[in-house]
Amino acid sequence: MNDPRIRRFAEILVDYSTRVKKGDLVLINAAGLEALPLVKELYALCLERGARYVEYSFSVPEIDRSFYNSANKQQLEHFPQHKLDFYKTLTVYIGISAGNNSMVMANARQDAMVAYQKLTRPLIDQRVKHTRWVVTRYPTHAAAQEARMSLDEYEDYLFSACCIDWKVESRKQEKLKKLMDKTRNVRIVAPDTDLRFSIEGLPGIKCDGRLNMPDGEVFSAPVKNSVQGHITYNCPSIYQGKEYNGVRFEFKDGKIIKASADAGMNAALNKILDTDEGARYIGEFAIGVNPGIRQPMRNILFDEKIFGSIHFTPGQAYDECDNGNRSAVHWDLVRLLDDGEIWFDDLLIQKNGRFTHKDLLELNPA
């Protein structure tokens, strides 16, 4: 695809998101061969910016599926130490997903996937904690089909969500971050949703194009044992190769005490929540603010940024806003709030998907 927007996209990832500079050691890691045009632009730009070494790699999800289905116990327990040793040399990591079938893992052995995710968690921890990293998506026919779009429409959607002035967006997000910092209690009200929890002492964190692309959220975390009430998520979610709709959680003292989903997915849902103790507690609360993302696409990197949405995430908390919850799970489930309200203490800050608080009005799309 000879599209000048790919070059602009690569410039944002290299110059803004990861700030590649002279002497950096860079890994460009693409899942799916269709990302080649973007990988080529990224590779050239990193060299132009003076990176000392640039490695690129491609993985194929279909081969990963074969591993999960065929690996024996010894193979599942072999830790790829050579990868961790290499990751420890990196200063920059750029990850790209360009899969041609999001359901490729639907019938893979779930126990093997969970076990291997736990085993290889140190790789993720290393690149998250010790590199300037960003992860993104590349437009493919499969992703367009899942989004119910043509490829041309999907490309327009992706580039409009990514190729924006992130410095301006960061300044807008700052006001929401500061309001979050001052807030003690949050309430989310919508049909079949009434959540109450505290974020007192936990900071608001801007997501302004540095780590995810597209980006566009401000997040915090609930005090671990404070969540009360219930939520019904109204955005489809693909997790470990399966699609979940109508996920509903009931909470008591922070813990998910009842979980259900549509289409006979209750057992699969509860199996994920039983991965470990922390999987039934919430590690993240976030408000989506990307002005270019307005509808679900069955792709969480987009869907969690939908303007007028929240995500309320079972599992691992982030280091930047650590409420103490630990889990191998971090599952961003999205609730669109075009029919709901967000309250910070006694202030209504958003109603029917648009900000109402005077300090936040400039975040609303035109």
N, C-alpha and C positions, 0 to 999 in steps of 0.2 A: 504494500500500500504506500504509494508515493504521495504522502500528505504532509504539507508544511507544518501542520499542527503537531505532528510527532516530534519534530525538532523543538518546537516551543515547549511541549510537554517535557522532553528530556532536559531542556534548560532549567525548567522549574525544579525538577528532581535533583539535578546536579548542583545548581547554583543557589537555590533557596532551601530546599528540603534538607539536603545532606552537606551543602557548603564544601564541596570537594576542593581541595587546595594542594599546593605543591607538597610532595612527600607522602601523601595518603596511600594506604593500601586498601583497595576496593574489591568487593565481591558483588557482581551482578548475577543474581540467581533467578532464573525464569522457570516457572512450572508450566510447560506447554511450549511447543515449538513455534506456535504462531506469533510469539512475542519477538521474533527475530528483528523486525524493522526497528523496534524501540531499543533492543539490546545493542544494535549497531550504532545508533545515535548516542546512547549512553556511553558506550565504550570509547567512541571517538572524543566525546566531550571530556570524559575523565582524563584521557591522555592530554588533551589540550590544556586542561587546568593544572597539569603538572603532577598528577598522581604517579607515584613511584612504581606501582604495580597494580594492574587491573586484571582480575580473574573473572571469567564468565562461565556459567554452567546452566545446563538445561536438564530438567527432570520431566518424566513422562508419567502422569497419574495412572495410566493403565499398567505400567510396570510396577508401580507402588502397590496397586491392587493385587497383583500377582504375588508380591512378597507377603502381604497380609494373609492371603488365602493359603499360601504354601509353606511359609516359614515354620520350622519346628521350634521347640522351646529354647534350644541352644542358640538358634539363629535370632530369635526374638530378644534374647538376653545379651547379645553381643553389642557392646557400646562402641560406636565409631569414634574412637579416641583421636584418630588422625584428623577428623573433621574439627573436633574441639580444639586440637592443637593449632590448626590453621585459623580457626575463628579467633583465637587469642592474638593473632598477629594483625587482625583487621582494624581499620579505623572507620571504614564506611561500608554499609551493607544496603543494597538496593534489591528488593524482592518484587517480582512481577508474576502475577497469576494470569495465565492465558489458556485455561483448560477448554477442551472441546466437548466436555460432558460433565456437568456438575453432579450427576448421579452415578458416576463411575464407582463410587465406594458404597453404593446402596446395599449391595449384597456381599460386601467384603466382611471378613470375620471381625465383628465389633470388639471382641475381647482382645484380639491381637492388635487392633488399632489403638485401643486405650493403653495397653501395656507398652507399646512402642512409643506412644506419646509421652508417657511417664519416663521411660528410659532416656529419651532424647531431649527432655526438657532442658538440660544444661546447655544445649546448643542455642536454644531460643534465649535463655537467660543471658548467655554470653553476648550475643549480638544486640539484645535489647539494652543491657546495662553498660556495655563497653564500646559501642560503636555509635556513630551518627547514622541512623538507619531510617529508611522509608520503605513502605510496601504499597503496591499499587496494582491496578488491573490493566489489561490490554484488551481492546475490543475484538471479540470473536463472534462468529455466527451463532455459536451455542449460547453465549451470554446474551446476545441480542434476542434470540428466540425465547429464552427464559424471561427476559424483560418485556416480552410481547411487542417487540419492535423489529423493524428491518435493521440490517447492519448499518446503513447510512444514518438512520435515526439514532441508533445506539451510539455510534461514533460522535454524533453531534451532542448527545446527552453527556457522554463521558468527558469530552473535551470542554464543554461549557461548565461542568462541575469542577474541573481540575485547573483549567487555564484561566484563572482569575487573579486579581491583585491580592495576594495573600497578606501583604503588609497592611492594606486597608482593612481586610477582614479581621486581622489580629487586633487592630485598634478597636473595632466594634465589639469583638468578643470580650475585651478587657472590662467593659462595664458589667457584663453578665457575671464574669469571674469575681469582680469585687462585690457584687450583690450576694453571690453565693457565699463568699467568705464571711459575710456578716449574718448569714441566716442560721437559725437554730433548727427550725422544724419545717418540713416540706409536706404538702398534701397534694395528691394527684386524684382528681375526681373526673369520672367519665362513665358512660354506661358499662355496667358490670365491672367497674374499677373504682376502688376507694382505698388508697394507700396513704399511710401516715408513717413518717420516719424522721429521725434526726440526722443532720449533717454537722452538728456543732463540733468545732475543733478540727474538721476535715476541710482542706482547701478546695477551692474551685481551680480546675486546670484547663487552660485553653488548648484546643487542638486546632492549630492554625496553619496546617500544611507542612509541618516539620516531619511527622512520623507516618501518617497515612495520606494517601492521595487517591481519590478525593478525601478532603478533610472537612471539618466544619462541625464541631461540637464543643461544648464545655461540660466537663464531668467532675463529679465528686464521688463520694461513697457514703452509704448510710452507716451510722454507728451500728455495729454488727448485730446487736440484739434488739434494735429499736423498731424494726419493721413490723407493722401491724396492718391487717386488712387483706385485700385481695386485688389482683390485677388480671385482666384478660387481654392478651396481646392480639392485635388485629393485623399484623404484618406476617406473611409467610416466612419461615426460617428453614434454611437447609443446613443441617448439622450432621456430620459424619455420613454424608451421602443420602440422608433421608429428609423429606420435607415434612415440617410440622406446621399445622394451622390450628388456630383457636386455643393456643396454650393458655391455661389458667392456673394461677398459683394462689393458694391461701397461706397466710403467714401468721405465726404466733411467736412473739419475742424474737423476731429476726429469722426464724426457721420456716422453710416451706414445709407445711404439715400436710398439704394435699395438693396434688398436681394432676392435671388432666389435659387431654388434647383431642382434637377431632380425628375422625377416620380410623379409629382403633389403634391409635398411637400411644395409649396410656402406658403400656408395658415398656415400650422403647424409651419414652420420656422419663419414666421413673428409674430405669436402669442407668441413664446418664446421671440423674440426680443422686444415685447411690454409689457413684464412682468413689467418693470419699466423703468425709464429714462436711467439708467446706462447700461441696457442690449444692447443698440445700440452704446456703446463706448467700447474701448478695454482696458482690465485690465492687460494683460500679453503678452509679446513677448518672445519666447524661442527658443533655438536651441538644437535639439536632438543630443546626443553624445554617447549613449550606443553602444559599439562595437558589442554586441551580438544581437541587435534588428535591423533587416534589412528589414522587410516587415510588412504591416498592418495585424492586427489580429482582428479588430473590438472590441478591448479592449483598452480604452484610456490610462490606466496606462502603457501599452506597447507602443501603437502607438505614444504617444507624445514624446517618447524617441528614436524613430527610428533615427539611424545615417543618416545624410544627409537630415533632415527634419526641419521644423519650426512649431510651433503652434502660432496662433495669435488669442487671446481669448476674445470674447465678455463677458463683465460683470465685476464682482468684482475684484478689484486689491488686491494683497497680502500686508500684513502689512510691510513685509521686503522691498518691492519696491512699495511704495504707490503713485500712480499718482492721487489719489483723487477720483477715480471712485468707486461708490457704487451700488451694485445690488444683487438681490437674485440669479442671474444667474452667473455661471462661466463655460463656455462651451469651452473646449479645442478642437479646430478644427485644423487639421493637413494638411500641404502642403509639400509633398515630393519634394525635389529640385534636383533630379537627372538630371533635364533638366533646371536648373536655376542657379542664382548667388546671393550671399549676399555681399553687399558693406557696409563697415563702413567708413563713410566720403568718401575719395577718394581712399580707399584701398579695393581691391577685396580680401575677406578673404575665400570665398568658391565658387567653381565652379563645377557643375554637381555632387553635393553630396559629395565632398571631399575638405578638407581644403587646401588652396593654400598659405596662409600667413605663412612665415617661422617660426613664433613662435608657430604655431598651428599644425604643421605637425605630431607631435607625437600623436595627438588625432585620426588620421586616423587609421582605422583597418588595420591589416597586409594584 
